[in-house]
């Protein structure tokens, strides 16, 4: 064995010997780690955030800073309360009930100002007012999460059959995202685990062997969630990080355990000694697990590149979950196998364990021969089909969906729909415009110029009102008040329109309706066109601008992330298979899989095809901006599992003397059953996430479920064998000068 190879493999062998000789010590360390992790893991979900994040140097962030520093505005976090009164507000009893509610609302800690709806004003559903929906706009202090929680507690106390109250707004929507993401993850685990256990029982036929993959998955998830909690103390961590940890912990953990337990049972039957069999399992299948986990970790590490803590936290969670899953598979699992020995096959409940047969499958071998008999036709047709599925991805639109990223039936979403029905949906899509006087103080003689800008903005299509000192009745109503409190509103709006040093002028543009992420850029373009014609320097901020900037920041980094992941994966595969063509082929085919899955998600979620069947709302119109990155990273990494399972067997057969064509056929015959078993498990895990109430999580689940089906069937068992047949001896070509300089690795399973 070359010296370089000995050095690289020495660590794996030492680990294998240590774990098999000291199983109790290994398990004690894991038991202590899990015991210490569980209390923190339980706190993690509530500490996660649905806030998409901000960009430090972005225009919207500069506007927020100026509003705070120059205007003294610290209460820009707005909650909207939708009330349904019976009798209506135009009756004395109805008005008295509503006023008592408003009076108590003003006393809720954290509420700085209440703008009550006026009788006969905004929200009246009919002329008689017997059924009225009213809106209260409540600017909150900086700690909006706690304030909204207190508001909701107050609402629960005062709500009655005569006054139904629901809460919405940016903070309420974010809180619902966080709560539902946690609940959806728990529900997904509850749905998936029994189905996975049943499948594992069919695979192994024995109860003990069935339980081991589930144990490994739970170990990695528990410790990874504790890691997420500690991460929340130093940065904002996305709610999606929890879903990624669960997906990878269950999916990859069970896949790796499936491979390891299968190899242990083979080695135990061959050697008869549990410790030797466990050590050999780590040296062979464990090496494949280590390499597969490395590819997944590289893919998830790509999410660390975007300059957003929200996205980076998902990458950190993914890397953490993969590292812990690999570590548990290489230490805790072989330690358990060493102690169990023959008992891993007890109690034997089923005799048919088709997926764990050590021999080749005659059916899959025959299938591989048919595929490789017409390789060119297979490659062309398979590639064309994947490209066809990927076509809708070219129409993908991304952005922050807000409340429309939740399914109907969620309070903040349904309340916002009521707000829209009342014509006040624009309250959550306001544009904050700051006119910069370049250090000069505003004087009354500039009033005409200022008013001209306001009038031009008010005349734009889709504008409900413009909040400025130059008020109209429509502006007053859009601000949440009626004409009866016009003087108070005038005073308030005048104060908010001029900075303390009077060097900045502020105008708030309120659209007719809540702007979907795909519609907001056109509206913003019209606003900017007016401002550019004013001759003044300006800044534009607000929630729609921040959402666009966030989406663009992620989209702009996607090519960099992809190149980094492609580069890292290419190097690993080059080291493993000592070939230039194999890494290129793997990258291209994995990209085809991800593209096809992205196309299906775009077609189903964004464009609404079969939305009702999938439990998806048809009103979002966009995909969550982090979805393309997340789908690419998770699926690209996980699909390498099947790639390594198959290619390592092809290489093994080829090095043993088989021709290229025969090596491909034999490899499919030996690996197809375990690949399909692992894929079914992955499919169950991902499909379980489609039953949630957060659209982004459902979208990720749908995309990954589609991708794993395509990857484990059409790509890995059809397209790859056909391509390997076409490539022939070029599969293993490596320039001599490079061959001498690369370290030597060997993968076995």
KADA-V15543 format. One record per residue. N is the residue number from 0. RES is the residue in one small letter. SS is DSSP state (H for helix, E for strand, L for the rest). NEAR is the number of other C-alpha atoms within 12 Angstrom. Layout:
N,RES,SS,NEAR ; N,RES,SS,NEAR
This chain:
0,x,L,13 ; 1,x,L,15 ; 2,x,H,13 ; 3,x,H,16 ; 4,x,H,20 ; 5,x,H,17 ; 6,x,H,16 ; 7,x,H,21 ; 8,x,H,26 ; 9,x,H,18 ; 10,x,H,19 ; 11,x,H,33 ; 12,x,H,25 ; 13,x,H,21 ; 14,x,H,30 ; 15,x,H,36 ; 16,x,H,28 ; 17,x,H,28 ; 18,x,H,40 ; 19,x,H,37 ; 20,x,H,25 ; 21,x,L,25 ; 22,x,H,30 ; 23,x,H,23 ; 24,x,H,19 ; 25,x,H,30 ; 26,x,H,27 ; 27,x,H,18 ; 28,x,H,20 ; 29,x,H,30 ; 30,x,H,21 ; 31,x,H,15 ; 32,x,H,25 ; 33,x,H,30 ; 34,x,H,18 ; 35,x,H,19 ; 36,x,H,27 ; 37,x,H,25 ; 38,x,H,19 ; 39,x,H,26 ; 40,x,H,32 ; 41,x,H,27 ; 42,x,H,23 ; 43,x,H,36 ; 44,x,H,39 ; 45,x,H,28 ; 46,x,H,33 ; 47,x,L,43 ; 48,x,E,38 ; 49,x,L,44 ; 50,x,L,34 ; 51,x,L,41 ; 52,x,L,36 ; 53,x,L,32 ; 54,x,L,28 ; 55,x,L,19 ; 56,x,L,17 ; 57,x,L,26 ; 58,x,H,28 ; 59,x,H,32 ; 60,x,H,26 ; 61,x,H,26 ; 62,x,H,37 ; 63,x,H,35 ; 64,x,H,24 ; 65,x,H,31 ; 66,x,H,34 ; 67,x,H,19 ; 68,x,H,16 ; 69,x,L,26 ; 70,x,L,28 ; 71,x,L,19 ; 72,x,L,26 ; 73,x,L,25 ; 74,x,L,26 ; 75,x,L,34 ; 76,x,E,34 ; 77,x,E,38 ; 78,x,E,45 ; 79,x,E,47 ; 80,x,E,46 ; 81,x,E,44 ; 82,x,E,46 ; 83,x,E,36 ; 84,x,E,37 ; 85,x,L,30 ; 86,x,L,25 ; 87,x,L,33 ; 88,x,L,37 ; 89,x,L,30 ; 90,x,L,20 ; 91,x,H,17 ; 92,x,H,18 ; 93,x,H,29 ; 94,x,H,30 ; 95,x,H,21 ; 96,x,H,28 ; 97,x,H,40 ; 98,x,H,27 ; 99,x,H,18 ; 100,x,H,35 ; 101,x,H,34 ; 102,x,H,20 ; 103,x,H,22 ; 104,x,H,37 ; 105,x,H,26 ; 106,x,L,19 ; 107,x,L,26 ; 108,x,L,23 ; 109,x,L,28 ; 110,x,E,37 ; 111,x,E,26 ; 112,x,E,28 ; 113,x,E,31 ; 114,x,E,34 ; 115,x,L,37 ; 116,x,L,41 ; 117,x,L,33 ; 118,x,L,36 ; 119,x,L,27 ; 120,x,L,33 ; 121,x,L,40 ; 122,x,L,40 ; 123,x,E,31 ; 124,x,L,27 ; 125,x,L,18 ; 126,x,L,15 ; 127,x,L,16 ; 128,x,L,27 ; 129,x,L,25 ; 130,x,L,26 ; 131,x,E,39 ; 132,x,E,45 ; 133,x,E,49 ; 134,x,E,47 ; 135,x,E,43 ; 136,x,E,39 ; 137,x,E,41 ; 138,x,E,33 ; 139,x,E,35 ; 140,x,L,24 ; 141,x,L,20 ; 142,x,L,21 ; 143,x,H,31 ; 144,x,H,33 ; 145,x,H,20 ; 146,x,H,32 ; 147,x,H,39 ; 148,x,H,27 ; 149,x,H,26 ; 150,x,H,39 ; 151,x,H,30 ; 152,x,H,20 ; 153,x,H,26 ; 154,x,H,25 ; 155,x,H,19 ; 156,x,H,16 ; 157,x,H,25 ; 158,x,L,26 ; 159,x,E,18 ; 160,x,L,15 ; 161,x,L,24 ; 162,x,E,34 ; 163,x,E,30 ; 164,x,E,38 ; 165,x,E,40 ; 166,x,E,45 ; 167,x,E,42 ; 168,x,E,43 ; 169,x,H,42 ; 170,x,H,39 ; 171,x,H,41 ; 172,x,H,43 ; 173,x,H,39 ; 174,x,H,39 ; 175,x,H,41 ; 176,x,H,42 ; 177,x,H,35 ; 178,x,H,30 ; 179,x,H,40 ; 180,x,H,40 ; 181,x,H,38 ; 182,x,H,25 ; 183,x,H,35 ; 184,x,H,41 ; 185,x,H,25 ; 186,x,H,24 ; 187,x,H,34 ; 188,x,H,36 ; 189,x,H,22 ; 190,x,H,23 ; 191,x,H,32 ; 192,x,H,34 ; 193,x,H,21 ; 194,x,H,24 ; 195,x,H,39 ; 196,x,H,34 ; 197,x,H,26 ; 198,x,H,36 ; 199,x,H,40 ; 200,x,H,35 ; 201,x,H,26 ; 202,x,H,38 ; 203,x,H,40 ; 204,x,L,29 ; 205,x,E,30 ; 206,x,H,25 ; 207,x,H,27 ; 208,x,H,44 ; 209,x,H,37 ; 210,x,H,34 ; 211,x,H,40 ; 212,x,H,46 ; 213,x,H,40 ; 214,x,H,31 ; 215,x,H,45 ; 216,x,H,42 ; 217,x,H,38 ; 218,x,H,43 ; 219,x,H,48 ; 220,x,H,46 ; 221,x,H,38 ; 222,x,H,40 ; 223,x,H,47 ; 224,x,H,45 ; 225,x,H,35 ; 226,x,H,39 ; 227,x,H,47 ; 228,x,H,35 ; 229,x,H,27 ; 230,x,H,32 ; 231,x,H,31 ; 232,x,L,17 ; 233,x,L,14 ; 234,x,L,22 ; 235,x,L,30 ; 236,x,L,38 ; 237,x,E,42 ; 238,x,L,45 ; 239,x,H,49 ; 240,x,H,50 ; 241,x,H,52 ; 242,x,H,52 ; 243,x,H,46 ; 244,x,H,49 ; 245,x,H,51 ; 246,x,H,50 ; 247,x,H,47 ; 248,x,H,50 ; 249,x,H,48 ; 250,x,H,52 ; 251,x,H,54 ; 252,x,H,49 ; 253,x,H,51 ; 254,x,H,48 ; 255,x,H,54 ; 256,x,H,49 ; 257,x,H,51 ; 258,x,H,49 ; 259,x,H,48 ; 260,x,H,52 ; 261,x,H,47 ; 262,x,H,37 ; 263,x,H,44 ; 264,x,H,39 ; 265,x,H,31 ; 266,x,H,31 ; 267,x,H,29 ; 268,x,H,20 ; 269,x,H,17 ; 270,x,H,20 ; 271,x,L,17 ; 272,x,L,23 ; 273,x,H,32 ; 274,x,H,31 ; 275,x,H,32 ; 276,x,H,38 ; 277,x,H,51 ; 278,x,H,40 ; 279,x,H,39 ; 280,x,H,47 ; 281,x,H,50 ; 282,x,H,38 ; 283,x,L,36 ; 284,x,H,43 ; 285,x,H,44 ; 286,x,H,40 ; 287,x,H,41 ; 288,x,H,47 ; 289,x,H,43 ; 290,x,H,42 ; 291,x,H,44 ; 292,x,H,46 ; 293,x,H,37 ; 294,x,H,46 ; 295,x,H,46 ; 296,x,H,41 ; 297,x,H,41 ; 298,x,H,44 ; 299,x,H,46 ; 300,x,H,40 ; 301,x,H,42 ; 302,x,H,44 ; 303,x,H,33 ; 304,x,L,33 ; 305,x,L,33 ; 306,x,L,30 ; 307,x,L,33 ; 308,x,H,33 ; 309,x,H,38 ; 310,x,H,49 ; 311,x,H,34 ; 312,x,H,46 ; 313,x,H,50 ; 314,x,H,45 ; 315,x,H,40 ; 316,x,H,49 ; 317,x,H,50 ; 318,x,H,38 ; 319,x,H,38 ; 320,x,H,47 ; 321,x,H,50 ; 322,x,H,37 ; 323,x,H,41 ; 324,x,H,48 ; 325,x,H,44 ; 326,x,H,37 ; 327,x,H,48 ; 328,x,H,51 ; 329,x,H,50 ; 330,x,L,45 ; 331,x,H,45 ; 332,x,H,48 ; 333,x,H,52 ; 334,x,H,43 ; 335,x,H,42 ; 336,x,H,47 ; 337,x,H,40 ; 338,x,H,27 ; 339,x,H,28 ; 340,x,H,30 ; 341,x,H,29 ; 342,x,H,20 ; 343,x,H,33 ; 344,x,H,32 ; 345,x,L,21 ; 346,x,L,18 ; 347,x,E,21 ; 348,x,L,20 ; 349,x,L,21 ; 350,x,L,18 ; 351,x,L,15 ; 352,x,L,26 ; 353,x,H,28 ; 354,x,H,34 ; 355,x,H,37 ; 356,x,L,24 ; 357,x,L,24 ; 358,x,L,23 ; 359,x,L,24 ; 360,x,L,24 ; 361,x,H,21 ; 362,x,H,19 ; 363,x,H,30 ; 364,x,H,27 ; 365,x,H,22 ; 366,x,H,25 ; 367,x,H,38 ; 368,x,H,27 ; 369,x,H,23 ; 370,x,H,34 ; 371,x,H,34 ; 372,x,H,24 ; 373,x,L,21 ; 374,x,H,27 ; 375,x,H,22 ; 376,x,H,20 ; 377,x,H,28 ; 378,x,H,30 ; 379,x,H,19 ; 380,x,H,20 ; 381,x,H,32 ; 382,x,H,31 ; 383,x,H,19 ; 384,x,H,23 ; 385,x,H,34 ; 386,x,H,26 ; 387,x,H,22 ; 388,x,H,29 ; 389,x,H,29 ; 390,x,H,22 ; 391,x,H,25 ; 392,x,H,32 ; 393,x,H,21 ; 394,x,H,20 ; 395,x,L,29 ; 396,x,L,36 ; 397,x,E,40 ; 398,x,E,40 ; 399,x,L,44 ; 400,x,L,47 ; 401,x,H,44 ; 402,x,H,45 ; 403,x,H,42 ; 404,x,H,43 ; 405,x,E,42 ; 406,x,L,37 ; 407,x,L,25 ; 408,x,L,21 ; 409,x,L,30 ; 410,x,H,32 ; 411,x,H,37 ; 412,x,H,39 ; 413,x,H,28 ; 414,x,H,35 ; 415,x,H,41 ; 416,x,H,33 ; 417,x,H,33 ; 418,x,H,41 ; 419,x,H,30 ; 420,x,H,24 ; 421,x,L,30 ; 422,x,L,33 ; 423,x,L,43 ; 424,x,H,35 ; 425,x,H,38 ; 426,x,H,48 ; 427,x,H,41 ; 428,x,L,42 ; 429,x,L,41 ; 430,x,E,43 ; 431,x,E,41 ; 432,x,E,43 ; 433,x,E,42 ; 434,x,E,38 ; 435,x,E,30 ; 436,x,L,24 ; 437,x,L,16 ; 438,x,L,14 ; 439,x,L,15 ; 440,x,L,19 ; 441,x,L,25 ; 442,x,L,17 ; 443,x,H,11 ; 444,x,H,10 ; 445,x,H,17 ; 446,x,H,16 ; 447,x,H,16 ; 448,x,H,22 ; 449,x,H,32 ; 450,x,H,24 ; 451,x,H,20 ; 452,x,H,37 ; 453,x,H,37 ; 454,x,H,28 ; 455,x,H,26 ; 456,x,H,37 ; 457,x,H,31 ; 458,x,L,19 ; 459,x,L,27 ; 460,x,L,20 ; 461,x,L,28 ; 462,x,E,36 ; 463,x,E,33 ; 464,x,E,38 ; 465,x,E,42 ; 466,x,E,44 ; 467,x,L,40 ; 468,x,L,31 ; 469,x,L,31 ; 470,x,L,31 ; 471,x,L,25 ; 472,x,H,25 ; 473,x,H,27 ; 474,x,H,36 ; 475,x,H,35 ; 476,x,H,38 ; 477,x,H,44 ; 478,x,L,43 ; 479,x,L,42 ; 480,x,L,34 ; 481,x,L,27 ; 482,x,H,25 ; 483,x,H,19 ; 484,x,H,21 ; 485,x,H,25 ; 486,x,H,17 ; 487,x,H,20 ; 488,x,H,29 ; 489,x,H,27 ; 490,x,H,19 ; 491,x,H,22 ; 492,x,H,30 ; 493,x,H,25 ; 494,x,H,24 ; 495,x,H,32 ; 496,x,H,36 ; 497,x,E,33 ; 498,x,L,30 ; 499,x,L,22 ; 500,x,L,22 ; 501,x,L,26 ; 502,x,L,24 ; 503,x,E,33 ; 504,x,E,47 ; 505,x,E,43 ; 506,x,E,45 ; 507,x,E,44 ; 508,x,E,45 ; 509,x,E,44 ; 510,x,E,40 ; 511,x,L,33 ; 512,x,L,31 ; 513,x,L,41 ; 514,x,L,41 ; 515,x,L,37 ; 516,x,H,38 ; 517,x,H,30 ; 518,x,H,28 ; 519,x,H,36 ; 520,x,H,27 ; 521,x,H,20 ; 522,x,H,33 ; 523,x,H,38 ; 524,x,H,21 ; 525,x,H,26 ; 526,x,H,40 ; 527,x,H,31 ; 528,x,H,20 ; 529,x,H,26 ; 530,x,H,30 ; 531,x,H,20 ; 532,x,L,17 ; 533,x,L,23 ; 534,x,L,17 ; 535,x,L,23 ; 536,x,E,21 ; 537,x,E,31 ; 538,x,E,34 ; 539,x,E,41 ; 540,x,E,36 ; 541,x,L,40 ; 542,x,H,46 ; 543,x,H,40 ; 544,x,H,42 ; 545,x,H,37 ; 546,x,H,40 ; 547,x,H,41 ; 548,x,H,35 ; 549,x,H,39 ; 550,x,H,39 ; 551,x,H,28 ; 552,x,H,33 ; 553,x,H,39 ; 554,x,H,31 ; 555,x,H,22 ; 556,x,H,26 ; 557,x,H,30 ; 558,x,H,20 ; 559,x,H,21 ; 560,x,H,33 ; 561,x,H,37 ; 562,x,H,22 ; 563,x,H,26 ; 564,x,H,36 ; 565,x,H,36 ; 566,x,H,22 ; 567,x,H,27 ; 568,x,H,41 ; 569,x,H,30 ; 570,x,H,28 ; 571,x,H,37 ; 572,x,H,38 ; 573,x,H,34 ; 574,x,H,28 ; 575,x,H,37 ; 576,x,H,39 ; 577,x,L,34 ; 578,x,L,31 ; 579,x,H,28 ; 580,x,H,27 ; 581,x,H,39 ; 582,x,H,33 ; 583,x,H,24 ; 584,x,H,32 ; 585,x,H,43 ; 586,x,H,37 ; 587,x,H,27 ; 588,x,H,37 ; 589,x,H,44 ; 590,x,H,34 ; 591,x,H,37 ; 592,x,H,47 ; 593,x,H,44 ; 594,x,H,38 ; 595,x,H,43 ; 596,x,H,44 ; 597,x,H,44 ; 598,x,H,37 ; 599,x,H,40 ; 600,x,H,48 ; 601,x,H,38 ; 602,x,H,32 ; 603,x,H,36 ; 604,x,H,47 ; 605,x,H,41 ; 606,x,L,26 ; 607,x,L,24 ; 608,x,L,21 ; 609,x,L,18 ; 610,x,L,27 ; 611,x,L,16 ; 612,x,L,14 ; 613,x,L,26 ; 614,x,L,26 ; 615,x,L,36 ; 616,x,L,35 ; 617,x,L,26 ; 618,x,L,30 ; 619,x,L,38 ; 620,x,L,34 ; 621,x,L,40 ; 622,x,E,48 ; 623,x,E,47 ; 624,x,L,39 ; 625,x,L,45 ; 626,x,H,46 ; 627,x,H,44 ; 628,x,H,43 ; 629,x,H,48 ; 630,x,H,52 ; 631,x,H,42 ; 632,x,H,46 ; 633,x,H,55 ; 634,x,H,55 ; 635,x,H,46 ; 636,x,H,47 ; 637,x,H,49 ; 638,x,H,48 ; 639,x,H,49 ; 640,x,H,48 ; 641,x,H,50 ; 642,x,H,46 ; 643,x,H,45 ; 644,x,H,42 ; 645,x,H,44 ; 646,x,H,47 ; 647,x,H,39 ; 648,x,H,36 ; 649,x,H,39 ; 650,x,H,39 ; 651,x,H,29 ; 652,x,H,26 ; 653,x,H,26 ; 654,x,H,20 ; 655,x,L,14 ; 656,x,L,13 ; 657,x,L,19 ; 658,x,L,23 ; 659,x,H,32 ; 660,x,H,32 ; 661,x,H,30 ; 662,x,H,35 ; 663,x,H,48 ; 664,x,H,42 ; 665,x,H,38 ; 666,x,H,46 ; 667,x,H,49 ; 668,x,H,34 ; 669,x,H,37 ; 670,x,H,43 ; 671,x,H,44 ; 672,x,H,37 ; 673,x,H,44 ; 674,x,H,42 ; 675,x,H,36 ; 676,x,H,37 ; 677,x,H,42 ; 678,x,H,40 ; 679,x,H,36 ; 680,x,H,43 ; 681,x,H,47 ; 682,x,H,38 ; 683,x,H,38 ; 684,x,H,48 ; 685,x,H,45 ; 686,x,H,38 ; 687,x,H,39 ; 688,x,H,44 ; 689,x,H,40 ; 690,x,H,35 ; 691,x,L,39 ; 692,x,L,38 ; 693,x,E,46 ; 694,x,H,46 ; 695,x,H,48 ; 696,x,H,49 ; 697,x,H,42 ; 698,x,H,50 ; 699,x,H,46 ; 700,x,H,45 ; 701,x,H,42 ; 702,x,H,48 ; 703,x,H,50 ; 704,x,H,40 ; 705,x,H,39 ; 706,x,H,46 ; 707,x,H,45 ; 708,x,H,34 ; 709,x,H,38 ; 710,x,H,45 ; 711,x,H,42 ; 712,x,H,32 ; 713,x,H,32 ; 714,x,H,42 ; 715,x,H,45 ; 716,x,H,45 ; 717,x,H,39 ; 718,x,H,42 ; 719,x,H,45 ; 720,x,H,50 ; 721,x,H,37 ; 722,x,H,38 ; 723,x,H,43 ; 724,x,H,33 ; 725,x,H,26 ; 726,x,H,25 ; 727,x,H,23 ; 728,x,H,23 ; 729,x,H,19 ; 730,x,H,33 ; 731,x,H,28 ; 732,x,L,20 ; 733,x,L,22 ; 734,x,L,16 ; 735,x,H,13 ; 736,x,H,9 ; 737,x,H,16 ; 738,x,H,20 ; 739,x,H,14 ; 740,x,H,16 ; 741,x,L,25 ; 742,x,L,24 ; 743,x,L,26 ; 744,x,L,32 ; 745,x,L,35 ; 746,x,L,36 ; 747,x,L,33 ; 748,x,L,42
